[in-house]
Amino acid sequence: MEREFGRVEAILASAPPTIISWDPLAGELLRGHLEAEGFPGTTHVVGGETAEAAAPLILLPPPTYADYLGSGWDVRLRSVPLDVPMVVLARPNVPVRSALQLNLRKSGVALLDAGRPSTVGAVSSALRMSLEGGQVIDPLFIESNGDQARAQLTPAELRVYALLANGRSNSGIADELFLSERTVEVHVRKIFAKLGLGDNPAMNRRVVAASMFVASD
């Protein structure tokens, strides 16, 4: 164990951890925690790139599915070199697990639930574990990512959602379910709200909602 600990310290001495976060405040709080836990030189970058990363990474993606896709975090996670150890603090409703390419990764990785009060305290041990080549995935991420969001929908909304996810227009959904187009529009607005898809001009909410439906099946 002492030999392995020495190897970890050698890695940290040559390449201190880098935090890449979506939320500036959360990233700074975590940086301060790691400094206090014996990780001097830890740096923090808001929304930084990962493709050229060499240091161990601690990644804090957005807490909602819409922001995760809309801000390019899926691409950011997929671009992390496969030999770079990393710790990811995310919410289970965000589909980060597939982006980590766990079956291809040559280095250690930890995926922790950012919503747990104890998670911040576990980051330092998770970081050491990833540097040793280990892998730990919070059980919440093994479950389907879209289940929690879909559980909020009423039976009528689920019927509309299923057709929307299959590419139907509002008028097509109305014809299929014998509803007025106005009623379908109301259902669609409620579906978007419950899925956390705000009115963002840069995002096609129907496409994002459809991808969430597929991810939860």
Secondary structure by P-SEA (a helix, b strand, c coil): caaaaaaaaaaaaaccbbbbbccaaaaaaaaaaaaaaccccbbbbccccccccccbbbbbccccaaaaaaaaaaaaaaaccccccbbbbbccccccccccccccccbbbbbbcccccccccaaaaaaaaaaabbbbbccccccccaaaaaaaccaaaaaaaaaaaacccaaaaaaaacccaaaaaaaaaaaaaaaccccccccaaaaaaaaaaaaac
